[in-house]
Amino acid sequence: MLKTNAHMIHNERTKFLRHLTQAGRRISKGREVIFDEVMRSHGHFTAEELVKECQQKKLKVSRPTVFRVLHDLLEAGVIRETAFGDKHRHFEHVYDEKPHHHAQCVRCHRFIEFPDRREDKVYHTYLKKQGFKILGHEMHFYGICRKCQDKGDL
């Protein structure tokens, strides 16, 4: 498992470095540090959470650098963004994720991930017939989780 994970991260680093080179961007120490921190993260994270993590570890990267590198990682296809209806964008890895959807509790903001059953094929077929070029999609559900319901937080 570790060997596979290390191999997958190596492939993601290669993809990221290739993107930077093709975009004419420098492969800086800051970009490498942030890449490593993103690969260490698990689940969903926000840019602010990543900034705080870097500050706590006393890593020498600025807030603007974190935001720029997240943009680079998105463009490279290393991470994906999801909004969840919040004012903060959330990110997650691409390499270790199976296709899935999200549900979020509107009380405690906990996320639940559940498998993609390829329901979107119906929509993709329809939109393609309409001449719409699909670049991506998200499906989110909002509600109240069992814990909050049990606490009577309805």
Helices and strands as residue ranges (DSSP letters): H 2-22, H 29-40, E 45-46, H 47-56, H 63-76, E 79-82, E 90-93, E 100-105, E 111-115, H 120-129, E 140-143, H 146-150
